[in-house]
Amino acid sequence: MMRPHYYTMDGSSMEFGSGLRPARDDIAHLLSLLRAGKRSTFILGPIPDGVKFIDYIRKGEKTRYLQCAGTSEAMTIEWHKVDDDDGQDRHYIVGHGGDHSGDPSVDIPFFEGTRTATVYPDEVFALDEATDIFFHYYETGEIPSGYELRWYDLTWPKPQP
C-alpha cells in the first residue's frame, strides 16, 4: 500500500489522492494550475506512518518533500530531505546537469512576482517533465536517475555586529 501524501499549493494543504483519477493524472492536473497571477507553488510530501494528515500539517515538521515554484511552462523543482550520510536537513535544486560557472541567470517569478527563484538554465522544467519527476517521487520517495542535484544552503546570513 502506498504511503499517504499531502500537497500544498500556495500555503493551503490537502491530503493527496482524491481517488477520482490516477495519482499521475492528479499530479499533472495540480501542476497545470501553476499560472502567472494565479497559483505558483506546489509541494508534495509523504506523511509518516501512523500519523494523521491533519496532525502532521499542524505539527509543521516537514523534513522530506518535493516542491516547485513558477508556472506550468517554467518552474524550478527543489527536493528537501534528510541526508542519508549525516542526518542533516538538505535542500537541493533539481537539474539536468550543465554549465554552472558564474551565477544562476534564469529568474522564475512566483507569488504574483513578489518572489523570484534564480536558477541555472538546466534547472528549468515544464509541465510534462515536472509531472514525471513528481510522480516518480510520489511512488519511490526519490528523484529519477539521470538528474543532478545542486545543494542549496537555506541558512540566512548572520548579521554582522
N, C-alpha and C positions, 0 to 999 in steps of 0.2 A: 504494500500500500504506500502511496506517495505521501511524504511528509507534508503537512499543511503549510501553506504560504500566506503571506499578506502582501498587499501592494499599497503604495501611497502615491497619489497624484496631487502635486502642489499642496501638500500638507494634510490631505484627507485620506485616512487609511480605511481599508476594507479587507475582509478575508478574501483571498484569491480563489477563483474557481466557482463560477456560478452553476456549473453543470449544464448550462444551456447550450454550450458549444465546447468543442475540444480545447484543451489548455493552450495549444499553439495558436488557435484562432482567437482566443481571449487576449493573449499577449499582443498579437498583431492588431487587434481592434484597439486596445488601450494605447499602444504606441502610435497608432494613426490619429489619435486625438491630440497629439502634441502639435500645436499650431501657434504661430506668432499671434500674440494678443489673446490667446486662449490658455490652454494648459501647456506647461513647459517642463515639468519634471515628472519622472516615474521611478519608483523604487520597487523592487521585488526581493523578498527575503523569506527564508524558512522560519517557521515558528517551532521552537524546541518541543520535543516530545513531551507530552503530559501537561503542556501549558495551553490554556485557552487563549484565543485570539485577543479578546478584549483585555485580559490581564497582561499579555505580552506588550500590547500597544501602550497601555497605561504605565507599565514599568519603564519603558523607554530605553532599555539596554540592548539596542540592536547592534550586534558586532559583526554580522555577516549578511551582506546584501549586494545586489547589483543595481546600479542606478544610472539614469541618463538625464540629460538636460538638453534643451533645444527644440527643434521641430522634427517632424517625421522625415523631412528632407535632409536635415543636417543636425546631428546630435553627437554629443560626446558620451561615452559609456565608461563608467567607473565601477570598480569592484572593491568593496570593503570587506576585509576578512581578518581573522586572527591567523598570523603567520605560523605555519607548521614548525618552522625552525626554532623560533624563540618565544612563541606565545604572545607576541605583541600585536596590537591592532595595526593594520597596514591598509593604506588606501592606494589603489593602482588605477591608472588610466589605461584602457584597453586600446591597442592599436594594431596595425598590420605590420609594423616594423618599417623603419625608413630612416631618413637622414634627420637626426635630432641635434645637429650642430646649430648653435645660436638659440635664440629664444623661440618659444612657440609663436606662431604667427596667424592662426585662424581663430577668430572670435566667434563663439557660439553664444548669442544672447538668449536669456531666459528671464522669467518673471517680468514679462512685458518690457524687456530691455533694461530693467533696473539692475540686473546682474549679468555677468559675462564670464564664460569659461574660455580660456585661451589655450588651444592645443596645437599640436603639430598636424600637418595635412593628413598624415596616415592614421590619425585618431578621430576622424570624422566618419560617421555612419549614417546610412539612410534606412528607411523602414524595413525592407526585406532582410537585409543582413542583420540589423539590430534584432529583429524577431527571431532569427536563427540563434543568435547569441543568447538572448534571454530565455528562449525555450530550452536550449541545451543546459543553461544554468538551472532552470526550474527542474529539469529531470535529473541532473547529476550533482549540482552544487559547485560546479567547476566551469571555467571558461573553455570553450572548444580549443583543441590543439591548433596550432598554426598562428595564433595571435600572440603578440608581445605585450608585456605589462610594464608600464613605467611607474615606478614608485612616486607618489605624490605626497609630500610632507604636509599634513594638515595642521601642524602646530603653528600657532601665531608667533611672530617675533616678539620677544620680550622687550618691553620699553627700556630705553637707556636711561640711567639715572641722571 
